[in-house]
């Protein structure tokens, strides 16, 4: 496996600048490892959905702090994933191929209506949350894809995407984004918010999840030697 430091060095080698320029993005992709030490942690962000979130959080163009030059964020994201998977970007279909469907996974929920019931306002106010939580379904109609947004890690990702504080359009009332996100997850999971490991346990570890990782640490060590 490659530490984000080596991913950052690889990015600097390819696009210029210094490794510190790329650290925020490279570290973000591997932040899921704080919840799960085995290679299944990559299931949460190392796929097209994760790339889409990365662009929304970091922007279409990433400006290097060291020299203010820009690099397309998507290229940085794709390279990170490809370095972990032998030059490929795993699809959601591949990740969920052997995932068991949890008994508590419920059918589609009217998220906006649920938010109105809990936080008042009108359904149009909560369009951004409806869109955010339904995002994985754009990659296919497999209900298991919803597991990507039904966990504590996802609540923080929602906060990163929509902002720390969300302002309701109809009356300008401000509510912490994560409070709304956690309420949605709690309702959709039948009364609790799963930790990422509780989600990942439904997917068995497979060799392809780790065997294709590029040995970046060895590559840079050899370059120094």
C-alpha positions as CSV (number, residue, x, y, z in Angstrom):
1,X,0.0,0.0,0.0
2,X,1.1,3.6,-0.6
3,X,1.1,6.3,2.0
4,X,-0.5,9.6,0.8
5,X,3.0,11.2,1.2
6,X,4.2,9.0,-1.7
7,X,1.1,9.7,-3.8
8,X,1.9,13.5,-3.2
9,X,5.5,13.0,-4.3
10,X,4.3,11.2,-7.4
11,X,1.9,14.0,-8.2
12,X,4.7,16.6,-7.8
13,X,7.0,14.5,-10.0
14,X,4.3,14.5,-12.7
15,X,2.8,18.0,-12.6
16,X,5.5,20.1,-10.8
17,X,5.6,21.9,-7.5
18,X,6.4,20.2,-4.2
19,X,4.7,17.2,-2.5
20,X,3.1,19.5,0.1
21,X,1.1,21.1,-2.8
22,X,-0.9,17.9,-3.3
23,X,-1.1,16.6,0.3
24,X,-4.7,17.8,1.0
25,X,-6.2,15.8,-1.8
26,X,-3.9,12.7,-1.4
27,X,-4.6,12.7,2.4
28,X,-8.4,13.1,1.8
29,X,-8.5,10.0,-0.4
30,X,-6.9,7.9,2.3
31,X,-8.8,9.5,5.2
32,X,-11.1,6.5,5.2
33,X,-8.2,4.4,6.5
34,X,-8.8,6.0,10.0
35,X,-12.0,3.9,10.1
36,X,-10.7,0.6,8.6
37,X,-7.1,-0.6,8.4
38,X,-7.6,-3.2,5.7
39,X,-7.9,-2.4,2.0
40,X,-11.7,-2.3,2.1
41,X,-11.4,1.3,3.4
42,X,-10.8,2.3,-0.3
43,X,-14.3,1.2,-1.1
44,X,-15.6,4.5,0.4
45,X,-13.7,6.9,-2.0
46,X,-11.5,5.0,-4.5
47,X,-14.1,4.9,-7.3
48,X,-16.0,7.3,-9.6
49,X,-18.3,8.5,-6.8
50,X,-15.2,9.5,-4.7
51,X,-13.7,11.4,-7.7
52,X,-17.0,13.3,-8.0
53,X,-17.0,14.2,-4.4
54,X,-13.3,15.3,-4.6
55,X,-14.1,17.7,-7.4
56,X,-17.0,19.2,-5.5
57,X,-15.0,19.6,-2.3
58,X,-11.6,20.8,-3.8
59,X,-12.9,22.4,-7.0
60,X,-12.3,21.6,-10.7
61,X,-8.8,23.2,-10.6
62,X,-6.3,22.7,-7.8
63,X,-4.0,25.6,-7.3
64,X,-0.6,24.7,-6.0
65,X,0.3,26.9,-2.9
66,X,4.0,26.9,-3.8
67,X,3.7,28.6,-7.1
68,X,0.0,29.2,-7.7
69,X,-0.1,27.1,-10.9
70,X,-3.2,25.0,-11.4
71,X,-3.7,21.3,-12.1
72,X,-7.1,19.7,-12.9
73,X,-8.3,18.1,-9.7
74,X,-9.7,15.2,-11.6
75,X,-6.3,14.2,-12.9
76,X,-4.8,14.2,-9.4
77,X,-7.7,12.1,-8.1
78,X,-7.5,9.6,-10.9
79,X,-3.8,9.2,-10.6
80,X,-4.1,8.4,-6.8
81,X,-6.6,5.7,-7.4
82,X,-4.8,4.2,-10.4
83,X,-1.6,4.0,-8.3
84,X,-3.5,1.8,-5.9
85,X,-5.2,-0.4,-8.5
86,X,-2.7,-1.2,-11.2
87,X,-3.7,1.6,-13.5
88,X,-7.4,1.3,-13.2
89,X,-10.3,3.0,-11.4
90,X,-12.6,0.4,-9.8
91,X,-16.3,0.9,-10.6
92,X,-19.0,0.8,-7.9
93,X,-20.2,-2.4,-9.5
94,X,-16.8,-4.0,-8.9
95,X,-16.7,-2.9,-5.3
96,X,-20.2,-4.1,-4.5
97,X,-20.0,-7.3,-6.5
98,X,-19.8,-9.6,-3.4
99,X,-21.4,-7.2,-0.9
100,X,-24.2,-8.8,1.2
101,X,-27.3,-6.6,1.5
102,X,-27.9,-5.6,5.2
103,X,-31.3,-6.6,6.6
104,X,-31.8,-3.0,7.8
105,X,-31.2,-1.4,4.4
106,X,-34.5,0.3,3.6
107,X,-36.0,1.1,0.2
108,X,-35.7,4.7,-1.1
109,X,-36.8,7.4,1.4
110,X,-38.4,10.7,0.6
111,X,-35.5,12.7,2.1
112,X,-36.9,16.2,1.6
113,X,-40.2,15.3,3.2
114,X,-38.3,13.7,6.1
115,X,-36.3,16.9,6.6
116,X,-39.4,19.0,6.6
117,X,-40.9,16.8,9.3
118,X,-37.7,17.1,11.4
119,X,-36.5,20.6,10.7
120,X,-39.6,22.4,9.2
121,X,-39.4,24.6,6.1
122,X,-40.6,23.2,2.8
123,X,-39.4,20.4,0.6
124,X,-37.7,22.6,-1.9
125,X,-35.4,23.9,0.9
126,X,-33.7,20.5,1.2
127,X,-33.0,19.8,-2.5
128,X,-29.3,19.9,-1.9
129,X,-29.5,17.1,0.7
130,X,-31.8,15.1,-1.5
131,X,-29.3,15.3,-4.3
132,X,-26.3,14.6,-2.1
133,X,-27.8,11.4,-0.5
134,X,-29.1,10.1,-3.8
135,X,-25.8,10.7,-5.6
136,X,-24.5,7.1,-5.6
137,X,-27.7,5.9,-7.4
138,X,-26.5,7.9,-10.4
139,X,-24.0,5.1,-10.9
140,X,-26.6,2.4,-11.0
141,X,-29.9,1.3,-9.4
142,X,-28.2,-1.2,-7.0
143,X,-29.6,-0.3,-3.6
144,X,-26.3,-1.4,-1.9
145,X,-24.7,1.7,-3.4
146,X,-26.6,3.7,-0.7
147,X,-24.2,2.2,1.9
148,X,-21.7,4.8,0.8
149,X,-23.8,7.6,2.3
150,X,-25.2,5.7,5.2
151,X,-22.4,6.0,7.8
152,X,-20.7,8.4,10.1
153,X,-17.9,9.1,7.6
154,X,-20.5,10.1,5.0
155,X,-22.0,12.7,7.4
156,X,-18.6,14.4,7.5
157,X,-18.3,14.2,3.7
158,X,-21.6,15.9,3.4
159,X,-20.4,18.7,5.7
160,X,-17.3,19.1,3.6
161,X,-19.4,19.3,0.4
162,X,-22.3,21.5,1.6
163,X,-20.4,23.6,4.1
164,X,-20.2,23.6,7.9
165,X,-23.4,25.6,8.3
166,X,-26.4,25.3,5.9
167,X,-28.8,28.1,5.4
168,X,-32.4,27.3,4.7
169,X,-33.5,29.1,1.5
170,X,-37.0,29.9,2.6
171,X,-36.2,31.8,5.8
172,X,-32.4,32.0,6.0
173,X,-32.3,30.0,9.2
174,X,-28.9,28.4,9.8
175,X,-28.4,24.8,10.8
176,X,-25.2,22.8,11.1
177,X,-25.0,20.7,8.0
178,X,-23.9,17.6,9.9
179,X,-26.9,17.7,12.2
180,X,-29.2,17.4,9.2
181,X,-27.0,14.7,7.5
182,X,-26.9,12.6,10.7
183,X,-30.7,12.9,11.1
184,X,-31.2,11.6,7.5
185,X,-28.8,8.7,8.0
186,X,-30.4,7.8,11.4
187,X,-33.9,7.7,9.8
188,X,-32.7,5.8,6.7
189,X,-31.0,3.2,8.9
190,X,-33.9,2.6,11.2
191,X,-32.8,4.5,14.2
192,X,-29.0,4.5,14.3
193,X,-25.9,5.7,12.4
194,X,-23.5,3.0,11.4
195,X,-19.8,3.4,11.7
196,X,-17.9,2.8,8.4
197,X,-16.6,-0.5,9.6
198,X,-20.2,-1.7,10.1
199,X,-20.9,-0.9,6.5
200,X,-17.6,-2.4,5.1
201,X,-18.1,-5.7,7.0
202,X,-20.7,-6.7,4.4
203,X,-18.0,-6.8,1.8
204,X,-15.4,-9.5,1.9
205,X,-11.7,-8.6,1.4
206,X,-10.6,-9.6,-2.1
207,X,-7.0,-9.8,-3.4
208,X,-7.6,-7.2,-6.1
209,X,-8.2,-4.6,-3.4
210,X,-4.5,-4.4,-2.5
211,X,-2.4,-6.5,-4.8
212,X,-2.4,-3.9,-7.6
213,X,-1.0,-1.1,-5.5
214,X,2.1,0.6,-6.9
215,X,5.2,0.4,-4.7
216,X,5.7,4.1,-4.6
217,X,7.8,4.1,-1.4
218,X,10.2,1.7,-3.0
219,X,10.3,3.7,-6.2
220,X,11.3,6.9,-4.4
221,X,13.7,5.0,-2.2
222,X,15.5,3.6,-5.2
223,X,15.6,7.1,-6.8
224,X,17.4,8.4,-3.8
225,X,19.8,5.4,-3.7
